[in-house]
Amino acid sequence: MILASRATGSEGRPHHQFRLSEGCIALSQTLADGRRQIVDIVGPGALVGIVLGDKNRMTAETLSYCHIERQHGDDVDKTYSAICEAMKRIEAHTVLLGRKTAPERVASAILDLSERFSRPQRAHFESPVFNLYLGRGDLADWLGLSLETVSRCFTRFKRAGLIDFDEPEIVTLLNTPALQAIADGAASA
């Protein structure tokens, strides 16, 4: 499902945004030749629909069931916090695309997504488990890699005992410190 919104106040500024309370949304831009670049993956608590300028520059596509609530633009503290968080994510994504190797990118993505989409832990499970709402193609579009490269990295991480997945959409972290070392460029995969 693709979301589109354009609500402005009397001065042309956004009157409200939307807060994602449940689910996963991909924010993307389509290039002139039809290629898609996923700019960010947002999860619960994130604002979507922040208009900068006279129109939305991104498409928001739901990757799972989502519950979205309208948040009025006059809640300045929440809007400021959301913009600060978005800026931090943009900075991290810029470094990821500009300087990281393919395994570093995939490890970074796995850690980022596990942090935002982890399932509640049960007492007898020690390893974090999360829903991977993105398909391998979506991950490739987000990380600036080919589908084949993303799949190879997942397979390599699984064989190395860093992650596990019986179903492609449910990932278990088995060795978070080693995965973090790869993401940081301090170890090779």
C-alpha positions as CSV (number, residue, x, y, z in Angstrom):
1,M,0.0,0.0,0.0
2,I,1.3,3.4,-0.9
3,L,0.5,6.4,1.3
4,A,0.1,9.9,0.0
5,S,-0.8,13.0,1.9
6,R,-0.7,16.7,1.3
7,A,-2.3,18.7,4.1
8,T,-1.3,22.3,4.7
9,G,-2.3,25.1,6.9
10,S,-3.2,28.7,5.9
11,E,0.5,29.7,5.4
12,G,1.2,26.7,3.2
13,R,3.0,24.8,6.1
14,P,2.1,21.3,7.0
15,H,-0.9,21.3,9.4
16,H,-0.3,17.8,10.6
17,Q,1.9,14.7,10.2
18,F,1.3,11.1,10.8
19,R,2.8,9.0,13.6
20,L,3.4,5.3,12.9
21,S,2.3,3.4,16.1
22,E,2.6,-0.1,14.7
23,G,4.2,-1.6,11.6
24,C,6.9,-0.8,9.1
25,I,7.1,1.8,6.3
26,A,9.7,2.3,3.5
27,L,10.3,5.9,2.5
28,S,11.6,6.1,-1.1
29,Q,12.2,8.2,-4.1
30,T,12.0,7.1,-7.7
31,L,14.7,8.3,-10.1
32,A,13.9,9.5,-13.6
33,D,14.9,6.2,-15.1
34,G,12.5,4.3,-12.8
35,R,15.0,3.0,-10.3
36,R,13.9,3.2,-6.6
37,Q,16.1,4.3,-3.7
38,I,14.7,3.5,-0.3
39,V,15.8,6.5,1.8
40,D,14.7,5.1,5.2
41,I,12.8,2.3,6.9
42,V,10.6,3.7,9.7
43,G,9.1,1.8,12.6
44,P,6.8,2.5,15.5
45,G,7.0,6.0,16.9
46,A,8.3,7.6,13.7
47,L,6.6,10.5,12.0
48,V,5.8,10.3,8.3
49,G,4.4,13.0,6.1
50,I,6.7,15.8,7.2
51,V,6.5,18.2,4.3
52,L,9.6,20.2,3.5
53,G,8.7,22.7,0.8
54,D,5.5,22.8,-1.2
55,K,5.2,19.0,-1.9
56,N,6.2,15.6,-0.6
57,R,9.4,14.4,-2.1
58,M,9.1,10.8,-1.0
59,T,6.7,7.9,-1.3
60,A,5.7,6.0,1.8
61,E,5.0,2.3,1.2
62,T,3.7,0.0,4.0
63,L,5.7,-3.2,4.3
64,S,3.4,-4.7,7.0
65,Y,0.2,-4.0,8.7
66,C,0.4,-0.5,9.9
67,H,-1.5,1.7,12.4
68,I,-1.0,5.3,11.6
69,E,-2.3,8.2,13.8
70,R,-2.7,11.8,12.8
71,Q,-0.5,14.1,14.8
72,H,-1.2,17.8,14.6
73,G,1.7,20.1,13.6
74,D,1.3,22.2,16.7
75,D,3.0,19.5,18.8
76,V,6.4,21.2,18.3
77,D,8.4,19.0,20.8
78,K,7.4,15.7,19.1
79,T,8.0,17.1,15.7
80,Y,11.4,18.5,16.7
81,S,12.4,15.1,18.2
82,A,11.2,13.3,15.1
83,I,13.2,15.6,12.8
84,C,16.3,15.1,15.0
85,E,16.0,11.4,14.8
86,A,15.4,11.5,11.1
87,M,18.6,13.6,10.7
88,K,20.6,11.1,12.7
89,R,19.3,8.3,10.5
90,I,20.1,10.2,7.3
91,E,23.7,10.9,8.5
92,A,24.1,7.2,9.3
93,H,22.6,6.2,5.9
94,T,24.9,8.6,4.1
95,V,28.0,7.0,5.6
96,L,26.6,3.5,5.0
97,L,26.1,4.2,1.3
98,G,29.3,6.2,0.8
99,R,31.9,4.3,2.7
100,K,30.8,0.9,3.9
101,T,31.4,-2.4,2.1
102,A,28.5,-4.7,1.2
103,P,28.9,-7.0,4.3
104,E,29.2,-3.8,6.5
105,R,26.0,-2.4,5.0
106,V,24.1,-5.6,5.5
107,A,25.3,-6.1,9.0
108,S,24.4,-2.5,9.8
109,A,20.9,-3.0,8.4
110,I,20.4,-6.2,10.4
111,L,21.4,-4.5,13.6
112,D,19.3,-1.4,12.9
113,L,16.2,-3.4,12.0
114,S,16.7,-5.7,15.0
115,E,16.8,-2.7,17.3
116,R,13.5,-1.3,15.9
117,F,11.5,-4.4,15.3
118,S,12.6,-6.9,17.9
119,R,10.0,-9.2,19.3
120,P,9.4,-9.3,23.0
121,Q,11.8,-11.7,24.6
122,R,10.7,-14.9,26.3
123,A,12.5,-16.0,29.4
124,H,14.0,-19.1,27.7
125,F,15.2,-17.3,24.6
126,E,18.4,-15.3,24.9
127,S,18.9,-14.2,21.3
128,P,17.1,-11.2,19.9
129,V,14.5,-12.1,17.2
130,F,12.9,-9.6,14.8
131,N,10.5,-9.5,11.9
132,L,12.3,-8.6,8.7
133,Y,9.5,-6.7,6.9
134,L,11.7,-6.0,3.9
135,G,12.3,-8.5,1.2
136,R,15.8,-9.0,-0.1
137,G,14.9,-6.7,-3.1
138,D,13.8,-3.9,-0.6
139,L,17.0,-4.4,1.4
140,A,19.0,-4.0,-1.9
141,D,17.1,-0.8,-2.7
142,W,17.8,0.6,0.8
143,L,21.5,-0.4,0.9
144,G,22.4,0.4,-2.7
145,L,23.3,-3.2,-3.4
146,S,22.1,-5.9,-5.8
147,L,19.6,-8.5,-4.7
148,E,22.3,-11.2,-5.2
149,T,24.8,-9.4,-3.0
150,V,22.3,-9.0,-0.1
151,S,21.3,-12.7,-0.4
152,R,25.0,-13.8,-0.4
153,C,25.7,-11.7,2.7
154,F,22.7,-13.2,4.6
155,T,23.9,-16.7,3.6
156,R,27.4,-15.9,4.7
157,F,26.3,-14.5,8.1
158,K,24.1,-17.6,8.6
159,R,26.9,-20.0,7.8
160,A,29.2,-18.1,10.1
161,G,26.7,-18.5,13.0
162,L,26.0,-14.8,13.3
163,I,22.3,-14.9,12.4
164,D,19.7,-17.6,11.8
165,F,16.5,-17.7,9.8
166,D,14.3,-20.6,9.0
167,E,11.8,-18.3,7.4
168,P,13.2,-15.3,5.4
169,E,11.1,-12.8,7.4
170,I,12.1,-13.9,10.9
171,V,15.8,-13.3,11.8
172,T,17.5,-14.3,15.0
173,L,20.8,-12.6,16.1
174,L,23.2,-15.3,17.4
175,N,26.4,-13.2,17.7
176,T,25.6,-9.5,18.0
177,P,29.1,-8.4,19.0
178,A,30.6,-10.1,15.9
179,L,27.9,-8.6,13.7
180,Q,28.6,-5.2,15.2
181,A,32.3,-5.6,14.5
182,I,31.5,-6.3,10.9
183,A,29.2,-3.3,10.7
184,D,31.9,-1.1,12.3
185,G,34.5,-2.3,9.8
186,A,36.6,-3.9,12.6
187,A,36.1,-7.4,11.3
188,S,35.5,-9.2,8.0
189,A,32.6,-11.5,7.2
